[in-house]
C-alpha cells in the first residue's frame, strides 16, 4: 500500500426530509447566492423546500448553469457575486451545478484572470463557503474538492481543485431521484462506475481494503442500475444509487493506490469537441484504453473479472479480456453506445486534435505509469473508430469490418498485432504455428497496411 493522507471535511446530511436542515447549516445573516441548472428544481418540489428552509435570509438566484458548465456563463455569476457582496453560495443541482459553484467561490476573489485557475492548474486553498443540495447523483462533486469547467471559445475542458473547494455540507435526499429522466440516470451510473475504475484498474499495490471497497461500489451499481432505471421512485434503490455515486469519488478509495484518470482527460476533450455527455465519453474511451494498455493492466483486469463478473476459467490474459468484454456488455445493456462514430460523423479529426492539444499543454505522460503519451492517446481514440462503417467508404467497410469483428472476438487480435504485423517477424510464425489458413494470414497482413495508412 502506498503512503497517503486523508481528510474530507464535508458534512453529509442523508435521507428523507433533510433539505429542511439547511436552516441550521447556513448562517442566519448570510447573503446567499442560490445556483441551479435548467429549472427542474422548480417542477420537482426541491425549490420550494429550499426556499422554505432558507427562511428570511437574503437570496439571489442564478440559474441556467449548463451540463458541462461553461466559463462564459459562470463569469456572469462572478460579476453578480462581486456586485451584490454575496458571502455564501448554495448549489442546488447535480455535478455540473456543483462544479460551476466551486469555480465561482474560487474565482470571485481571485486577483488575476479567473481562467488561469484552470489553465495554470492553480490550487485553491481558501474560498468563499458553500454548500450543496444534490439533485442528480453521478459525479461525487458533493463530497470532493474537484471541478471541471468548459470554455467554448477555445474548445477546452479543464479541471481544478484544492482543499478550499470542499463543500461545507451536502444534503443528499434520495427522494429527488424519482424525478430524474432515464438518460440522466444512465449517465449517473456510468459516471460513478468509471470513477471507481479510474482508481482501481491500474496495478496491484497491496491495498486489499481499498480494492474490496471499490469492488463493493461497482457491484452495487451493477445491481442497482436496472432497478433505478425501471423505477426511479424505488427509495431503497435510489438510496444505494445516490450513496454509491458519492462514495465513488469522495477520496476514500484512491488512498494508498495508484490512479489513472487518462480516460477522463481524453473524455473531456471529446465533450469539448462534440458536446457529448460526459459519461458517454468515458464509455467510449476506457474499453479502448484498456485494450491498448492491456499488458500493464491485465493483473487488475483479471482480478476484476473474477470478483465482479465471476470469471473463473482461463489464463490471466483470457480473464482480463473477459473483464473488458463483460463491462462493455453491461454498458450496452444500459443502452450506452461505446463508439465515437455512433455519436458523430465527424469523428476522424478527434485523434489528431487531442494529440496536438495534449502536446501543446505539455501533457507528456498520463495514466498510473505516466506512459500514455499524446501519440498513445491518438491511438486510443483513433484506431477503434477508423474501422467503424460510419463515415468510411464502402471499400474500407467491406474490407475491414470482418477483421474488426475478429479483433473484438479474439484476444490474440489485439491492437499491436494490426499496427506491427509487418514490423514483427514473429507474427507470421505465430499465425502459422496456430494453424491459421494462409488466406487469413494474407488478409491480416493486407488489412494491417490499410489500417496503418488510414490513420
One Martini backbone bead per residue (centre of mass of N, CA, C, O) as a GRO file, in nm:
protein
  455
    1UNK     BB    1   0.097   0.035   0.021
    2UNK     BB    2   0.058   0.357  -0.004
    3UNK     BB    3   0.105   0.654   0.091
    4UNK     BB    4  -0.115   0.869   0.303
    5UNK     BB    5  -0.368   1.126   0.304
    6UNK     BB    6  -0.680   1.199   0.499
    7UNK     BB    7  -0.939   1.452   0.417
    8UNK     BB    8  -1.298   1.513   0.493
    9UNK     BB    9  -1.510   1.801   0.569
   10UNK     BB   10  -1.780   1.697   0.471
   11UNK     BB   11  -2.110   1.722   0.542
   12UNK     BB   12  -2.365   1.473   0.579
   13UNK     BB   13  -2.721   1.482   0.470
   14UNK     BB   14  -2.917   1.192   0.494
   15UNK     BB   15  -3.238   1.184   0.353
   16UNK     BB   16  -3.538   1.240   0.444
   17UNK     BB   17  -3.595   1.587   0.486
   18UNK     BB   18  -3.297   1.734   0.480
   19UNK     BB   19  -3.347   2.020   0.361
   20UNK     BB   20  -3.439   2.154   0.635
   21UNK     BB   21  -3.133   2.177   0.755
   22UNK     BB   22  -3.033   2.446   0.631
   23UNK     BB   23  -3.101   2.638   0.871
   24UNK     BB   24  -2.841   2.523   1.043
   25UNK     BB   25  -2.593   2.564   0.817
   26UNK     BB   26  -2.671   2.868   0.769
   27UNK     BB   27  -2.628   3.171   0.826
   28UNK     BB   28  -2.861   3.408   0.910
   29UNK     BB   29  -2.681   3.662   0.770
   30UNK     BB   30  -2.675   3.555   0.495
   31UNK     BB   31  -2.580   3.605   0.153
   32UNK     BB   32  -2.742   3.423  -0.100
   33UNK     BB   33  -2.636   3.215  -0.360
   34UNK     BB   34  -2.845   3.046  -0.591
   35UNK     BB   35  -2.771   2.758  -0.768
   36UNK     BB   36  -2.867   2.640  -1.103
   37UNK     BB   37  -3.011   2.516  -1.377
   38UNK     BB   38  -3.287   2.459  -1.590
   39UNK     BB   39  -3.545   2.425  -1.354
   40UNK     BB   40  -3.637   2.146  -1.220
   41UNK     BB   41  -3.668   2.245  -0.918
   42UNK     BB   42  -3.960   2.387  -0.998
   43UNK     BB   43  -4.108   2.079  -1.055
   44UNK     BB   44  -4.003   1.877  -0.789
   45UNK     BB   45  -3.995   2.058  -0.498
   46UNK     BB   46  -3.711   2.170  -0.415
   47UNK     BB   47  -3.736   2.477  -0.418
   48UNK     BB   48  -3.946   2.505  -0.191
   49UNK     BB   49  -3.772   2.372   0.030
   50UNK     BB   50  -3.538   2.572   0.023
   51UNK     BB   51  -3.686   2.835   0.076
   52UNK     BB   52  -3.806   2.747   0.349
   53UNK     BB   53  -3.526   2.691   0.489
   54UNK     BB   54  -3.404   2.991   0.450
   55UNK     BB   55  -3.616   3.201   0.491
   56UNK     BB   56  -3.499   3.536   0.569
   57UNK     BB   57  -3.290   3.527   0.378
   58UNK     BB   58  -3.088   3.647   0.143
   59UNK     BB   59  -3.175   3.592  -0.208
   60UNK     BB   60  -2.991   3.495  -0.499
   61UNK     BB   61  -3.040   3.401  -0.830
   62UNK     BB   62  -2.870   3.137  -1.042
   63UNK     BB   63  -2.938   3.027  -1.352
   64UNK     BB   64  -2.827   2.810  -1.627
   65UNK     BB   65  -2.645   2.584  -1.569
   66UNK     BB   66  -2.473   2.370  -1.746
   67UNK     BB   67  -2.384   2.113  -1.888
   68UNK     BB   68  -2.089   2.163  -1.874
   69UNK     BB   69  -1.977   2.418  -1.748
   70UNK     BB   70  -1.942   2.754  -1.836
   71UNK     BB   71  -1.739   3.021  -1.828
   72UNK     BB   72  -1.928   3.233  -1.949
   73UNK     BB   73  -2.158   3.195  -1.743
   74UNK     BB   74  -2.001   3.215  -1.469
   75UNK     BB   75  -1.901   3.512  -1.498
   76UNK     BB   76  -2.178   3.634  -1.440
   77UNK     BB   77  -2.187   3.539  -1.143
   78UNK     BB   78  -1.934   3.679  -1.042
   79UNK     BB   79  -2.042   3.967  -1.079
   80UNK     BB   80  -2.278   3.939  -0.883
   81UNK     BB   81  -2.111   3.873  -0.630
   82UNK     BB   82  -1.958   4.143  -0.628
   83UNK     BB   83  -2.200   4.343  -0.630
   84UNK     BB   84  -2.374   4.185  -0.381
   85UNK     BB   85  -2.202   4.062  -0.152
   86UNK     BB   86  -2.150   3.771  -0.130
   87UNK     BB   87  -2.113   3.493   0.143
   88UNK     BB   88  -2.297   3.255   0.010
   89UNK     BB   89  -2.327   2.927  -0.144
   90UNK     BB   90  -2.599   2.745  -0.315
   91UNK     BB   91  -2.613   2.428  -0.450
   92UNK     BB   92  -2.881   2.319  -0.682
   93UNK     BB   93  -2.783   1.997  -0.794
   94UNK     BB   94  -2.552   1.871  -0.980
   95UNK     BB   95  -2.232   1.847  -1.086
   96UNK     BB   96  -2.238   2.106  -1.260
   97UNK     BB   97  -2.333   2.304  -1.043
   98UNK     BB   98  -2.110   2.240  -0.839
   99UNK     BB   99  -1.869   2.299  -1.016
  100UNK     BB  100  -1.948   2.591  -1.080
  101UNK     BB  101  -1.943   2.683  -0.781
  102UNK     BB  102  -1.642   2.635  -0.733
  103UNK     BB  103  -1.553   2.848  -0.928
  104UNK     BB  104  -1.688   3.093  -0.797
  105UNK     BB  105  -1.540   3.078  -0.511
  106UNK     BB  106  -1.255   3.108  -0.647
  107UNK     BB  107  -1.298   3.371  -0.844
  108UNK     BB  108  -1.411   3.619  -0.685
  109UNK     BB  109  -1.102   3.667  -0.533
  110UNK     BB  110  -0.933   3.664  -0.778
  111UNK     BB  111  -0.671   3.856  -0.908
  112UNK     BB  112  -0.689   3.736  -1.180
  113UNK     BB  113  -0.751   3.538  -1.431
  114UNK     BB  114  -0.975   3.287  -1.386
  115UNK     BB  115  -0.872   3.083  -1.607
  116UNK     BB  116  -0.595   3.026  -1.464
  117UNK     BB  117  -0.693   2.815  -1.265
  118UNK     BB  118  -0.700   2.605  -1.504
  119UNK     BB  119  -0.459   2.655  -1.701
  120UNK     BB  120  -0.245   2.661  -1.430
  121UNK     BB  121  -0.330   2.489  -1.188
  122UNK     BB  122  -0.470   2.642  -0.945
  123UNK     BB  123  -0.484   2.609  -0.618
  124UNK     BB  124  -0.741   2.598  -0.366
  125UNK     BB  125  -0.735   2.708  -0.016
  126UNK     BB  126  -0.939   2.960  -0.041
  127UNK     BB  127  -1.298   3.016   0.005
  128UNK     BB  128  -1.604   3.053  -0.033
  129UNK     BB  129  -1.867   2.943   0.116
  130UNK     BB  130  -2.038   2.616   0.064
  131UNK     BB  131  -2.325   2.434  -0.050
  132UNK     BB  132  -2.541   2.136  -0.099
  133UNK     BB  133  -2.804   2.010  -0.323
  134UNK     BB  134  -2.873   1.703  -0.434
  135UNK     BB  135  -3.029   1.596  -0.766
  136UNK     BB  136  -2.772   1.428  -0.912
  137UNK     BB  137  -2.632   1.140  -0.930
  138UNK     BB  138  -2.252   1.092  -1.010
  139UNK     BB  139  -1.971   1.273  -0.945
  140UNK     BB  140  -1.912   1.356  -0.623
  141UNK     BB  141  -1.895   1.676  -0.576
  142UNK     BB  142  -2.038   1.683  -0.282
  143UNK     BB  143  -1.740   1.522  -0.164
  144UNK     BB  144  -1.536   1.721  -0.312
  145UNK     BB  145  -1.255   1.933  -0.472
  146UNK     BB  146  -1.360   1.909  -0.764
  147UNK     BB  147  -1.347   2.040  -1.114
  148UNK     BB  148  -1.520   2.110  -1.435
  149UNK     BB  149  -1.449   2.331  -1.716
  150UNK     BB  150  -1.588   2.510  -1.992
  151UNK     BB  151  -1.453   2.658  -2.306
  152UNK     BB  152  -1.585   2.748  -2.605
  153UNK     BB  153  -1.382   2.940  -2.743
  154UNK     BB  154  -1.138   2.696  -2.707
  155UNK     BB  155  -1.219   2.402  -2.663
  156UNK     BB  156  -1.223   2.357  -2.334
  157UNK     BB  157  -1.156   2.107  -2.063
  158UNK     BB  158  -1.099   2.175  -1.719
  159UNK     BB  159  -0.937   2.139  -1.415
  160UNK     BB  160  -0.993   2.163  -1.054
  161UNK     BB  161  -0.858   2.251  -0.713
  162UNK     BB  162  -0.874   2.206  -0.355
  163UNK     BB  163  -0.927   2.239  -0.011
  164UNK     BB  164  -1.133   2.495  -0.059
  165UNK     BB  165  -1.362   2.293  -0.232
  166UNK     BB  166  -1.518   2.195  -0.003
  167UNK     BB  167  -1.799   2.139   0.120
  168UNK     BB  168  -1.956   2.200   0.414
  169UNK     BB  169  -2.219   2.070   0.280
  170UNK     BB  170  -2.453   1.787   0.210
  171UNK     BB  171  -2.760   1.713   0.055
  172UNK     BB  172  -2.914   1.373   0.063
  173UNK     BB  173  -3.211   1.305  -0.119
  174UNK     BB  174  -3.351   1.027  -0.270
  175UNK     BB  175  -3.631   1.151  -0.367
  176UNK     BB  176  -3.518   1.307  -0.623
  177UNK     BB  177  -3.484   1.063  -0.826
  178UNK     BB  178  -3.787   1.030  -0.937
  179UNK     BB  179  -3.735   1.294  -1.151
  180UNK     BB  180  -3.528   1.148  -1.324
  181UNK     BB  181  -3.419   1.088  -1.615
  182UNK     BB  182  -3.293   0.822  -1.776
  183UNK     BB  183  -3.039   0.946  -1.902
  184UNK     BB  184  -2.926   1.051  -1.624
  185UNK     BB  185  -2.911   0.781  -1.482
  186UNK     BB  186  -2.712   0.649  -1.672
  187UNK     BB  187  -2.491   0.857  -1.640
  188UNK     BB  188  -2.451   0.809  -1.336
  189UNK     BB  189  -2.358   0.517  -1.349
  190UNK     BB  190  -2.117   0.553  -1.545
  191UNK     BB  191  -1.962   0.766  -1.390
  192UNK     BB  192  -1.920   0.613  -1.124
  193UNK     BB  193  -1.791   0.357  -1.239
  194UNK     BB  194  -1.546   0.507  -1.366
  195UNK     BB  195  -1.432   0.624  -1.110
  196UNK     BB  196  -1.350   0.353  -0.997
  197UNK     BB  197  -1.169   0.254  -1.228
  198UNK     BB  198  -0.952   0.484  -1.206
  199UNK     BB  199  -0.874   0.361  -0.900
  200UNK     BB  200  -0.835   0.038  -0.989
  201UNK     BB  201  -0.724   0.014  -1.304
  202UNK     BB  202  -0.399  -0.084  -1.271
  203UNK     BB  203  -0.217  -0.204  -1.005
  204UNK     BB  204  -0.092  -0.380  -0.767
  205UNK     BB  205  -0.063  -0.250  -0.398
  206UNK     BB  206  -0.178  -0.398  -0.135
  207UNK     BB  207  -0.494  -0.277  -0.126
  208UNK     BB  208  -0.742  -0.456  -0.013
  209UNK     BB  209  -0.964  -0.266   0.094
  210UNK     BB  210  -0.990  -0.076  -0.146
  211UNK     BB  211  -1.071  -0.294  -0.344
  212UNK     BB  212  -1.331  -0.388  -0.192
  213UNK     BB  213  -1.477  -0.121  -0.198
  214UNK     BB  214  -1.477  -0.081  -0.501
  215UNK     BB  215  -1.627  -0.348  -0.564
  216UNK     BB  216  -1.882  -0.277  -0.404
  217UNK     BB  217  -1.967  -0.038  -0.575
  218UNK     BB  218  -1.990  -0.185  -0.846
  219UNK     BB  219  -2.193  -0.402  -0.758
  220UNK     BB  220  -2.415  -0.202  -0.678
  221UNK     BB  221  -2.450  -0.068  -0.956
  222UNK     BB  222  -2.527  -0.325  -1.109
  223UNK     BB  223  -2.778  -0.387  -0.929
  224UNK     BB  224  -2.926  -0.094  -0.940
  225UNK     BB  225  -2.964  -0.001  -1.233
  226UNK     BB  226  -3.228  -0.151  -1.328
  227UNK     BB  227  -3.406  -0.045  -1.094
  228UNK     BB  228  -3.377   0.269  -1.131
  229UNK     BB  229  -3.468   0.275  -1.430
  230UNK     BB  230  -3.750   0.135  -1.387
  231UNK     BB  231  -3.767   0.278  -1.068
  232UNK     BB  232  -3.709   0.587  -0.928
  233UNK     BB  233  -3.910   0.541  -0.663
  234UNK     BB  234  -3.707   0.351  -0.540
  235UNK     BB  235  -3.567   0.409  -0.242
  236UNK     BB  236  -3.353   0.191  -0.208
  237UNK     BB  237  -3.217   0.232  -0.481
  238UNK     BB  238  -3.166   0.538  -0.453
  239UNK     BB  239  -2.984   0.526  -0.204
  240UNK     BB  240  -2.760   0.343  -0.327
  241UNK     BB  241  -2.700   0.517  -0.569
  242UNK     BB  242  -2.621   0.782  -0.427
  243UNK     BB  243  -2.394   0.667  -0.236
  244UNK     BB  244  -2.216   0.544  -0.457
  245UNK     BB  245  -2.149   0.809  -0.603
  246UNK     BB  246  -2.009   0.939  -0.361
  247UNK     BB  247  -1.798   0.707  -0.292
  248UNK     BB  248  -1.647   0.708  -0.575
  249UNK     BB  249  -1.557   1.048  -0.509
  250UNK     BB  250  -1.426   1.112  -0.185
  251UNK     BB  251  -1.110   0.971  -0.161
  252UNK     BB  252  -1.092   0.684  -0.034
  253UNK     BB  253  -1.013   0.469  -0.278
  254UNK     BB  254  -0.733   0.636  -0.357
  255UNK     BB  255  -0.590   0.546  -0.111
  256UNK     BB  256  -0.287   0.370  -0.157
  257UNK     BB  257  -0.317   0.409  -0.475
  258UNK     BB  258  -0.310   0.394  -0.798
  259UNK     BB  259  -0.393   0.624  -1.066
  260UNK     BB  260  -0.524   0.745  -1.366
  261UNK     BB  261  -0.741   0.954  -1.563
  262UNK     BB  262  -0.723   0.938  -1.879
  263UNK     BB  263  -1.017   0.906  -1.959
  264UNK     BB  264  -1.102   1.190  -1.867
  265UNK     BB  265  -0.911   1.361  -2.038
  266UNK     BB  266  -1.024   1.257  -2.308
  267UNK     BB  267  -1.328   1.304  -2.259
  268UNK     BB  268  -1.318   1.613  -2.235
  269UNK     BB  269  -1.248   1.658  -2.535
  270UNK     BB  270  -1.506   1.533  -2.655
  271UNK     BB  271  -1.695   1.736  -2.528
  272UNK     BB  272  -1.567   1.994  -2.648
  273UNK     BB  273  -1.606   1.902  -2.950
  274UNK     BB  274  -1.926   1.744  -2.931
  275UNK     BB  275  -2.117   1.751  -2.676
  276UNK     BB  276  -2.088   1.505  -2.505
  277UNK     BB  277  -2.161   1.328  -2.265
  278UNK     BB  278  -1.951   1.254  -2.024
  279UNK     BB  279  -2.017   0.952  -1.974
  280UNK     BB  280  -1.998   0.867  -2.275
  281UNK     BB  281  -1.695   0.924  -2.312
  282UNK     BB  282  -1.602   0.705  -2.116
  283UNK     BB  283  -1.729   0.464  -2.274
  284UNK     BB  284  -1.547   0.510  -2.523
  285UNK     BB  285  -1.252   0.494  -2.390
  286UNK     BB  286  -1.181   0.264  -2.173
  287UNK     BB  287  -1.185   0.003  -2.346
  288UNK     BB  288  -0.943   0.098  -2.528
  289UNK     BB  289  -0.735   0.156  -2.315
  290UNK     BB  290  -0.723  -0.140  -2.209
  291UNK     BB  291  -0.617  -0.257  -2.478
  292UNK     BB  292  -0.359  -0.086  -2.511
  293UNK     BB  293  -0.290  -0.143  -2.178
  294UNK     BB  294  -0.300  -0.451  -2.113
  295UNK     BB  295  -0.021  -0.542  -1.991
  296UNK     BB  296  -0.049  -0.330  -1.739
  297UNK     BB  297  -0.370  -0.431  -1.652
  298UNK     BB  298  -0.428  -0.748  -1.632
  299UNK     BB  299  -0.432  -0.810  -1.330
  300UNK     BB  300  -0.679  -0.631  -1.259
  301UNK     BB  301  -0.868  -0.738  -1.475
  302UNK     BB  302  -0.877  -1.028  -1.365
  303UNK     BB  303  -0.978  -0.962  -1.083
  304UNK     BB  304  -1.235  -0.822  -1.180
  305UNK     BB  305  -1.357  -1.066  -1.330
  306UNK     BB  306  -1.375  -1.250  -1.081
  307UNK     BB  307  -1.531  -1.051  -0.869
  308UNK     BB  308  -1.760  -0.924  -1.065
  309UNK     BB  309  -1.803  -1.170  -1.311
  310UNK     BB  310  -1.721  -1.470  -1.239
  311UNK     BB  311  -1.436  -1.541  -1.361
  312UNK     BB  312  -1.257  -1.868  -1.360
  313UNK     BB  313  -1.159  -1.916  -1.645
  314UNK     BB  314  -0.836  -1.915  -1.743
  315UNK     BB  315  -0.622  -1.692  -1.809
  316UNK     BB  316  -0.522  -1.385  -1.747
  317UNK     BB  317  -0.582  -1.281  -2.031
  318UNK     BB  318  -0.871  -1.399  -2.056
  319UNK     BB  319  -0.990  -1.259  -1.810
  320UNK     BB  320  -0.925  -0.971  -1.890
  321UNK     BB  321  -1.092  -0.971  -2.152
  322UNK     BB  322  -1.360  -1.043  -2.013
  323UNK     BB  323  -1.380  -0.784  -1.846
  324UNK     BB  324  -1.418  -0.598  -2.085
  325UNK     BB  325  -1.658  -0.736  -2.226
  326UNK     BB  326  -1.860  -0.726  -1.981
  327UNK     BB  327  -1.863  -0.420  -1.956
  328UNK     BB  328  -1.976  -0.360  -2.237
  329UNK     BB  329  -2.234  -0.521  -2.195
  330UNK     BB  330  -2.338  -0.345  -1.966
  331UNK     BB  331  -2.357  -0.085  -2.126
  332UNK     BB  332  -2.552  -0.195  -2.342
  333UNK     BB  333  -2.784  -0.266  -2.136
  334UNK     BB  334  -2.819   0.064  -2.094
  335UNK     BB  335  -2.779   0.200  -2.394
  336UNK     BB  336  -2.472   0.228  -2.447
  337UNK     BB  337  -2.240   0.378  -2.640
  338UNK     BB  338  -1.884   0.282  -2.758
  339UNK     BB  339  -1.871   0.486  -3.011
  340UNK     BB  340  -1.796   0.772  -3.166
  341UNK     BB  341  -1.950   0.710  -3.444
  342UNK     BB  342  -2.239   0.709  -3.279
  343UNK     BB  343  -2.226   1.047  -3.239
  344UNK     BB  344  -2.041   1.107  -3.505
  345UNK     BB  345  -1.918   1.186  -3.832
  346UNK     BB  346  -1.659   1.369  -3.710
  347UNK     BB  347  -1.427   1.160  -3.586
  348UNK     BB  348  -1.145   1.175  -3.742
  349UNK     BB  349  -1.018   1.438  -3.583
  350UNK     BB  350  -0.974   1.362  -3.280
  351UNK     BB  351  -0.691   1.239  -3.247
  352UNK     BB  352  -0.521   1.482  -3.351
  353UNK     BB  353  -0.637   1.701  -3.171
  354UNK     BB  354  -0.563   1.573  -2.893
  355UNK     BB  355  -0.266   1.536  -2.937
  356UNK     BB  356  -0.202   1.841  -2.976
  357UNK     BB  357  -0.324   1.948  -2.712
  358UNK     BB  358  -0.141   1.786  -2.518
  359UNK     BB  359   0.129   1.888  -2.628
  360UNK     BB  360   0.079   2.192  -2.568
  361UNK     BB  361   0.045   2.130  -2.245
  362UNK     BB  362   0.255   1.895  -2.160
  363UNK     BB  363   0.113   1.602  -2.180
  364UNK     BB  364   0.335   1.330  -2.173
  365UNK     BB  365   0.203   1.154  -1.911
  366UNK     BB  366  -0.037   0.936  -1.848
  367UNK     BB  367  -0.134   0.767  -1.590
  368UNK     BB  368   0.004   0.547  -1.358
  369UNK     BB  369   0.288   0.547  -1.555
  370UNK     BB  370   0.324   0.788  -1.754
  371UNK     BB  371   0.269   0.639  -2.074
  372UNK     BB  372   0.043   0.836  -2.196
  373UNK     BB  373   0.081   0.970  -2.474
  374UNK     BB  374  -0.027   1.151  -2.732
  375UNK     BB  375   0.002   0.909  -2.932
  376UNK     BB  376  -0.163   0.710  -2.760
  377UNK     BB  377  -0.419   0.870  -2.755
  378UNK     BB  378  -0.466   0.847  -3.056
  379UNK     BB  379  -0.485   0.541  -3.061
  380UNK     BB  380  -0.734   0.517  -2.880
  381UNK     BB  381  -0.927   0.702  -3.054
  382UNK     BB  382  -0.869   0.608  -3.365
  383UNK     BB  383  -0.867   0.305  -3.423
  384UNK     BB  384  -1.159   0.216  -3.349
  385UNK     BB  385  -1.294   0.423  -3.563
  386UNK     BB  386  -1.158   0.358  -3.853
  387UNK     BB  387  -1.356   0.071  -3.863
  388UNK     BB  388  -1.618   0.219  -3.886
  389UNK     BB  389  -1.860   0.273  -4.112
  390UNK     BB  390  -1.893   0.552  -4.041
  391UNK     BB  391  -1.749   0.762  -4.292
  392UNK     BB  392  -1.688   0.529  -4.492
  393UNK     BB  393  -1.609   0.350  -4.733
  394UNK     BB  394  -1.709   0.059  -4.878
  395UNK     BB  395  -1.429  -0.065  -4.895
  396UNK     BB  396  -1.340  -0.048  -4.600
  397UNK     BB  397  -1.583  -0.189  -4.483
  398UNK     BB  398  -1.557  -0.460  -4.636
  399UNK     BB  399  -1.259  -0.520  -4.543
  400UNK     BB  400  -1.252  -0.442  -4.213
  401UNK     BB  401  -1.494  -0.551  -4.048
  402UNK     BB  402  -1.422  -0.853  -4.016
  403UNK     BB  403  -1.159  -0.800  -3.863
  404UNK     BB  404  -1.287  -0.652  -3.628
  405UNK     BB  405  -1.456  -0.889  -3.525
  406UNK     BB  406  -1.212  -1.060  -3.458
  407UNK     BB  407  -1.079  -0.865  -3.265
  408UNK     BB  408  -1.312  -0.868  -3.056
  409UNK     BB  409  -1.317  -1.194  -3.013
  410UNK     BB  410  -0.993  -1.200  -2.996
  411UNK     BB  411  -0.709  -1.181  -2.808
  412UNK     BB  412  -0.489  -1.199  -3.049
  413UNK     BB  413  -0.649  -0.937  -3.167
  414UNK     BB  414  -0.464  -0.683  -3.128
  415UNK     BB  415  -0.348  -0.382  -3.187
  416UNK     BB  416  -0.041  -0.455  -3.240
  417UNK     BB  417  -0.087  -0.652  -3.468
  418UNK     BB  418  -0.181  -0.449  -3.677
  419UNK     BB  419   0.065  -0.229  -3.655
  420UNK     BB  420   0.309  -0.480  -3.637
  421UNK     BB  421   0.300  -0.719  -3.843
  422UNK     BB  422   0.556  -0.640  -4.021
  423UNK     BB  423   0.772  -0.569  -3.794
  424UNK     BB  424   0.699  -0.867  -3.687
  425UNK     BB  425   0.822  -1.185  -3.747
  426UNK     BB  426   0.651  -1.352  -3.532
  427UNK     BB  427   0.367  -1.334  -3.651
  428UNK     BB  428   0.383  -1.541  -3.876
  429UNK     BB  429   0.449  -1.782  -3.688
  430UNK     BB  430   0.203  -1.761  -3.510
  431UNK     BB  431  -0.008  -1.822  -3.729
  432UNK     BB  432   0.114  -2.088  -3.831
  433UNK     BB  433   0.128  -2.243  -3.553
  434UNK     BB  434  -0.203  -2.199  -3.527
  435UNK     BB  435  -0.335  -2.285  -3.806
  436UNK     BB  436  -0.380  -2.066  -4.007
  437UNK     BB  437  -0.485  -1.967  -4.283
  438UNK     BB  438  -0.335  -1.816  -4.543
  439UNK     BB  439  -0.564  -1.626  -4.623
  440UNK     BB  440  -0.576  -1.490  -4.343
  441UNK     BB  441  -0.287  -1.390  -4.329
  442UNK     BB  442  -0.300  -1.207  -4.577
  443UNK     BB  443  -0.538  -1.039  -4.477
  444UNK     BB  444  -0.396  -0.923  -4.228
  445UNK     BB  445  -0.168  -0.782  -4.371
  446UNK     BB  446  -0.337  -0.599  -4.552
  447UNK     BB  447  -0.505  -0.467  -4.323
  448UNK     BB  448  -0.269  -0.338  -4.173
  449UNK     BB  449  -0.198  -0.137  -4.393
  450UNK     BB  450  -0.469   0.007  -4.413
  451UNK     BB  451  -0.484   0.094  -4.117
  452UNK     BB  452  -0.226   0.261  -4.114
  453UNK     BB  453  -0.309   0.457  -4.356
  454UNK     BB  454  -0.586   0.556  -4.204
  455UNK     BB  455  -0.465   0.750  -3.971
   0.00000   0.00000   0.00000
